Amino acid sequence: ITVAGFIGLNKSAAATMTGCYNKGYVGSTPVSNNANQLIRIAGFVAHSTVNGTKLDNCSNTGTIMLENSHTILRNWTGGAFGYCRAVVISGCTFNAEVARGTVSGGKIGALIGQDETAGGVVEKNRIAGKVDDTVLTADNFLSYIVGLKNGSYTTSLAESNNSFLTE
């Protein structure tokens, strides 16, 4: 299952999205309790298998939601990307709820559920909202930007001029 505001599955070439705005609800409610289902949900790109997809000066205020009470271990949910490889997110604004309901397992982040490779850049973004039941604040938002990073970013998220939206 791949559900996104713009691109569900990208397997061919790195996309560049500039000035895009998602304000709608993006979600899925799986009906079976298959723990090994692959579910990716995001405001912009649900699943990208290519390195270097870019978001520049984009905005998401829509709710991103995986709704059900099943055990689904392989779900990735994010305000921008569900599952990706070395993405670039720069100058974007995120003020949305990103949630998995009562699903156990998987990865979730305000911007990225899971980034699989090294070399991503997440910089100069303004972030607020909620991740699952946690309201993001100036003190905790950096902890919730990426659910899981298998690789490293070019700079640490704390040094990349990402800021809390109300600052």
BELMO-V814059 format. One record per helix or strand. SS is the DSSP state (@ for helix, = for strand). FROM is the first residue (numbers start at 1). TO is the last residue. If there is no record, write none. Layout:
ss: [SS,SS]
from: [FROM,FROM]
to: [TO,TO]
This chain:
ss: [=,=,=,=,=,=,=,=,=,=,=,=,=,=,=,=,=,=,=,=,=,@,=,=,@,=]
from: [2,7,16,21,26,38,45,54,59,64,71,74,81,88,93,104,107,112,120,126,134,141,146,153,157,163]
to: [4,10,18,22,28,42,51,56,60,66,71,78,85,90,99,104,109,115,123,131,135,144,149,153,159,164]
